[in-house]
Amino acid sequence: MTPPSRCRRYRCPVSAAVFSLVAALLYAAASVLQHRAAVEAPQEHSLRVHLLGHLAVQPWWLAGVAADGGGFVAQFLALGHGPLIVVQPLLVSGLLFALPLGAVLSHRRITVGELWAATAVVAGLAALMISAAPEAGHANASSTAWTWLLVATLVPAAGFVVAALRVRSAKPALLATAAGIVYGLTAALTKVSAHQLGQSVHHLLVGWQVYVLVGVGVIGMILTQSAFQAGPLKASLPALTVTDPIVSALVGMTAFHEHVDQDPLRIAVELIGAALMIVGVVALAPQIVEDEEPEHERSASVDDR
């Protein structure tokens, strides 16, 4: 295992934060653009590779993929500079970028309720980051840790997919939760791939992580697009936005031994900050996308067709 590489407390998180915020902005744009195309896709393509084939010729979806690609590059750079427990929670800030963008596109003013929800997200993130005082851990995980990590993410994700097929009314949220879990795994694989590429292209290509990253990334994309296809964006975006950083933070602390302050008072503030952030996300996400509802009213009952 690669020995621990401690970031300098002020240098590393700053560069990681900058790239994380860029990724958050691009991922937020990608979600809206991809949803516009996915919600119109035939239901028989759900959870199949054929769904990606159908979407590949849709202009909105291609624009979303371009934003997604840019977001991944920014996330790749962020994970090369900082720990998972810094990078992934900051991706939640994508909703804050989407708020004014959505208001401009829908020609409306930001409401007081939206401002309070955005404030909750900012306050929660700030409390979480400051109280945790995060530091980087190992650049890679042990073989045993990887085995447990694959089982601990893919098995629950599969469980949520099975549940989504049985509980159709909750299908968007359940599939989005599965996608968020898978994206927590892809974040870990991306972190290691970024470290390997930093050593040399040879290190990247001889490692197994980059190849698993491609496969798991495709699974995550199919799950995400299926969640978007299953109903309005407000039914899937909160679950996707919340699950990814939670899973990623747990992966960082357990598999990569990333450090957070263990003082009981700080832990209490961390939990309060995380709860406040989640409440803000759940309140804010539906408001950002509600301007899409008139155009896609039928998508709320898309599974009943």
VMD Tcl script that draws the C-alpha trace (Angstrom):
set ca {
  {0.00 0.00 0.00}
  {1.20 3.46 -0.79}
  {2.24 5.25 2.42}
  {-0.01 8.01 3.72}
  {0.38 11.32 1.93}
  {-0.79 14.12 4.20}
  {-1.93 17.23 2.40}
  {-0.82 20.55 3.71}
  {-3.93 21.68 5.53}
  {-4.29 24.92 3.53}
  {-2.80 24.12 0.11}
  {-4.43 20.84 -0.78}
  {-8.06 21.53 0.15}
  {-7.99 24.90 -1.67}
  {-6.96 23.39 -5.01}
  {-9.29 20.44 -4.46}
  {-12.13 22.83 -3.61}
  {-11.65 24.88 -6.78}
  {-11.80 21.84 -9.04}
  {-14.72 20.44 -7.00}
  {-16.76 23.61 -7.49}
  {-16.12 23.54 -11.24}
  {-17.20 19.88 -11.32}
  {-20.32 20.72 -9.30}
  {-21.33 23.41 -11.78}
  {-20.87 21.13 -14.78}
  {-22.59 18.15 -13.16}
  {-25.60 20.30 -12.26}
  {-25.94 21.45 -15.87}
  {-25.51 17.87 -17.08}
  {-28.34 16.56 -14.88}
  {-30.85 19.07 -16.24}
  {-29.81 18.60 -19.87}
  {-29.77 14.80 -19.70}
  {-33.14 14.69 -17.98}
  {-34.75 16.64 -20.82}
  {-33.83 13.81 -23.19}
  {-34.11 10.79 -20.88}
  {-37.66 11.48 -19.73}
  {-38.85 11.10 -23.34}
  {-37.08 7.75 -23.92}
  {-39.18 4.58 -24.46}
  {-39.87 2.70 -21.22}
  {-38.73 -0.62 -22.67}
  {-35.17 0.73 -22.72}
  {-35.09 1.28 -18.94}
  {-32.01 -0.25 -17.23}
  {-30.66 -1.43 -20.58}
  {-27.69 -0.40 -22.68}
  {-30.23 0.34 -25.44}
  {-31.21 3.41 -23.45}
  {-27.80 4.95 -24.04}
  {-28.08 4.12 -27.75}
  {-31.41 5.91 -27.95}
  {-30.11 8.94 -26.08}
  {-26.88 9.16 -28.09}
  {-28.71 10.90 -30.95}
  {-30.56 13.42 -28.76}
  {-28.99 16.93 -28.85}
  {-29.94 17.78 -25.26}
  {-28.42 14.55 -24.00}
  {-25.22 15.03 -25.98}
  {-24.89 18.52 -24.49}
  {-25.37 16.95 -21.07}
  {-22.71 14.34 -21.80}
  {-20.29 17.12 -22.76}
  {-21.00 18.83 -19.43}
  {-20.66 15.48 -17.66}
  {-17.30 14.89 -19.33}
  {-16.05 18.30 -18.25}
  {-17.33 17.64 -14.74}
  {-15.49 14.32 -14.60}
  {-12.23 15.93 -15.68}
  {-12.62 18.57 -12.96}
  {-13.50 15.88 -10.40}
  {-10.49 13.81 -11.55}
  {-8.22 16.78 -10.93}
  {-9.89 17.51 -7.60}
  {-9.40 13.94 -6.37}
  {-5.78 14.15 -7.50}
  {-5.34 17.13 -5.15}
  {-7.49 16.24 -2.15}
  {-9.33 13.53 -0.21}
  {-12.76 12.11 -0.95}
  {-14.15 13.66 2.23}
  {-13.35 17.11 0.82}
  {-14.14 16.70 -2.86}
  {-17.39 14.74 -2.88}
  {-19.41 16.77 -0.34}
  {-18.51 19.95 -2.25}
  {-20.23 18.54 -5.35}
  {-23.51 19.23 -3.53}
  {-22.86 22.92 -4.25}
  {-23.93 22.21 -7.82}
  {-27.49 22.92 -6.67}
  {-26.40 26.42 -5.67}
  {-25.13 27.06 -9.19}
  {-28.31 25.61 -10.69}
  {-30.55 27.89 -8.61}
  {-29.79 31.22 -10.34}
  {-29.41 29.45 -13.69}
  {-32.87 27.92 -13.36}
  {-34.35 31.25 -12.33}
  {-32.87 32.99 -15.38}
  {-34.01 30.30 -17.81}
  {-37.54 30.28 -16.41}
  {-37.72 34.11 -16.21}
  {-38.64 34.16 -12.54}
  {-37.25 35.51 -9.30}
  {-35.60 33.40 -6.65}
  {-38.06 32.91 -3.80}
  {-37.46 33.40 -0.09}
  {-37.92 29.66 0.43}
  {-35.20 28.92 -2.12}
  {-32.84 31.36 -0.41}
  {-33.43 29.66 2.94}
  {-32.81 26.23 1.40}
  {-29.62 27.45 -0.28}
  {-28.50 28.98 3.02}
  {-29.05 25.63 4.72}
  {-26.87 23.90 2.12}
  {-24.07 26.47 2.51}
  {-24.25 26.47 6.31}
  {-24.32 22.67 6.44}
  {-21.35 22.32 4.11}
  {-19.37 24.95 6.01}
  {-20.09 23.34 9.39}
  {-19.20 19.90 8.02}
  {-15.91 20.96 6.42}
  {-14.69 23.23 9.21}
  {-15.55 20.89 12.08}
  {-14.21 17.78 10.31}
  {-10.82 19.41 9.56}
  {-10.29 16.76 6.85}
  {-6.88 15.43 5.90}
  {-5.81 13.02 3.16}
  {-5.11 9.40 3.95}
  {-3.62 6.69 1.75}
  {-3.39 7.16 -2.01}
  {-4.71 3.63 -2.55}
  {-6.57 0.98 -0.60}
  {-5.43 -2.53 0.29}
  {-6.63 -5.55 -1.70}
  {-8.82 -6.58 1.22}
  {-10.31 -3.10 1.47}
  {-11.07 -3.08 -2.25}
  {-12.84 -6.44 -1.99}
  {-15.04 -5.23 0.86}
  {-15.60 -1.92 -0.90}
  {-16.86 -3.56 -4.09}
  {-19.22 -5.80 -2.11}
  {-20.40 -2.99 0.20}
  {-21.37 -0.76 -2.73}
  {-22.48 -3.01 -5.58}
  {-24.67 -5.31 -3.46}
  {-26.75 -2.47 -1.90}
  {-26.95 -0.78 -5.31}
  {-28.36 -3.99 -6.79}
  {-30.84 -4.14 -3.91}
  {-32.13 -0.65 -4.69}
  {-32.50 -1.62 -8.37}
  {-34.58 -4.67 -7.41}
  {-36.70 -2.48 -5.13}
  {-37.18 0.04 -7.95}
  {-38.56 -2.69 -10.21}
  {-41.08 -3.69 -7.54}
  {-42.09 -0.26 -6.17}
  {-42.81 1.67 -9.32}
  {-44.05 4.78 -7.56}
  {-40.60 5.25 -5.98}
  {-38.62 4.10 -9.02}
  {-36.86 7.45 -9.76}
  {-35.64 7.89 -6.17}
  {-34.59 4.25 -5.75}
  {-32.65 4.17 -9.02}
  {-31.05 7.51 -8.18}
  {-29.98 6.14 -4.80}
  {-28.44 3.11 -6.54}
  {-26.64 5.47 -8.92}
  {-25.38 7.57 -6.00}
  {-23.92 4.46 -4.34}
  {-22.22 3.43 -7.58}
  {-20.84 6.95 -8.03}
  {-19.35 6.71 -4.54}
  {-17.43 3.68 -5.81}
  {-16.42 5.45 -9.03}
  {-15.08 8.35 -6.95}
  {-12.75 5.93 -5.15}
  {-11.63 4.40 -8.45}
  {-11.15 7.88 -9.92}
  {-9.03 8.95 -6.96}
  {-6.66 6.00 -7.39}
  {-6.53 6.44 -11.18}
  {-5.62 10.11 -10.74}
  {-2.81 9.13 -8.36}
  {-1.53 6.48 -10.78}
  {-1.59 8.90 -13.72}
  {0.32 11.38 -11.57}
  {3.10 8.79 -11.34}
  {3.07 7.88 -15.03}
  {0.81 6.65 -17.83}
  {2.39 3.22 -17.35}
  {1.24 3.08 -13.72}
  {-2.28 3.95 -14.83}
  {-2.46 1.33 -17.57}
  {-1.02 -1.55 -15.54}
  {-3.41 -0.91 -12.67}
  {-6.81 -2.60 -12.69}
  {-8.72 0.34 -11.25}
  {-9.01 2.39 -14.45}
  {-10.62 -0.53 -16.31}
  {-13.09 -1.22 -13.53}
  {-13.78 2.52 -13.45}
  {-14.93 2.41 -17.08}
  {-17.27 -0.53 -16.45}
  {-18.71 0.82 -13.22}
  {-19.03 4.25 -14.82}
  {-21.24 2.79 -17.57}
  {-23.39 1.11 -14.92}
  {-23.71 4.40 -13.07}
  {-24.72 6.22 -16.25}
  {-27.38 3.64 -17.11}
  {-28.80 3.87 -13.59}
  {-28.81 7.68 -13.68}
  {-30.48 7.92 -17.08}
  {-33.03 5.28 -16.05}
  {-33.81 7.34 -12.93}
  {-34.23 10.46 -15.08}
  {-36.41 8.51 -17.50}
  {-38.67 7.17 -14.75}
  {-40.12 10.51 -13.68}
  {-39.60 14.22 -13.03}
  {-36.12 15.37 -12.07}
  {-37.29 16.45 -8.62}
  {-38.03 12.78 -7.86}
  {-34.45 11.65 -8.51}
  {-32.09 14.62 -8.09}
  {-32.27 14.90 -4.26}
  {-31.47 11.20 -3.75}
  {-28.63 11.31 -6.27}
  {-27.20 14.52 -4.82}
  {-27.26 13.29 -1.20}
  {-26.23 9.64 -1.61}
  {-23.02 10.20 -3.59}
  {-21.18 12.40 -1.04}
  {-22.31 10.30 1.94}
  {-21.08 7.06 0.38}
  {-17.87 8.72 -0.85}
  {-17.08 10.14 2.59}
  {-17.61 6.73 4.21}
  {-15.37 5.13 1.58}
  {-12.69 7.74 2.16}
  {-12.65 7.24 5.93}
  {-12.81 3.43 5.90}
  {-10.91 2.29 2.79}
  {-8.43 5.16 2.40}
  {-8.10 6.10 6.08}
  {-8.84 9.75 5.44}
  {-8.92 11.60 8.72}
  {-11.60 13.71 10.33}
  {-11.34 15.26 13.78}
  {-12.52 12.79 16.45}
  {-13.34 15.34 19.13}
  {-16.91 14.57 20.36}
  {-18.02 18.18 20.03}
  {-16.66 18.41 16.49}
  {-18.36 15.12 15.58}
  {-21.65 16.52 16.84}
  {-21.18 19.63 14.68}
  {-20.30 17.42 11.70}
  {-23.53 15.46 12.10}
  {-25.58 18.64 12.48}
  {-23.88 20.12 9.41}
  {-24.54 16.97 7.35}
  {-28.19 16.92 8.44}
  {-28.61 20.62 7.63}
  {-27.03 20.09 4.21}
  {-29.36 17.16 3.45}
  {-32.43 19.12 4.51}
  {-31.34 22.01 2.28}
  {-30.78 19.70 -0.70}
  {-34.16 17.99 -0.31}
  {-35.87 21.39 -0.10}
  {-33.89 23.05 -2.88}
  {-33.72 20.41 -5.62}
  {-37.49 20.34 -6.40}
  {-37.58 24.16 -6.57}
  {-34.75 24.30 -9.10}
  {-36.45 21.94 -11.51}
  {-40.11 22.88 -11.01}
  {-40.00 25.16 -14.03}
  {-39.66 21.99 -16.13}
  {-42.88 20.49 -14.82}
  {-45.40 22.08 -17.20}
  {-43.42 20.82 -20.16}
  {-43.13 17.32 -18.73}
  {-46.32 16.87 -16.75}
  {-46.86 13.45 -18.18}
  {-43.48 12.28 -16.89}
  {-44.81 12.19 -13.33}
  {-46.88 9.17 -14.32}
  {-44.59 7.84 -17.00}
  {-44.62 4.33 -15.53}
  {-48.40 4.10 -15.95}
  {-48.35 4.32 -19.74}
}
mol new
graphics top color blue
foreach p $ca { graphics top sphere $p radius 0.5 }
foreach p [lrange $ca 0 end-1] q [lrange $ca 1 end] { graphics top cylinder $p $q radius 0.2 }
display resetview
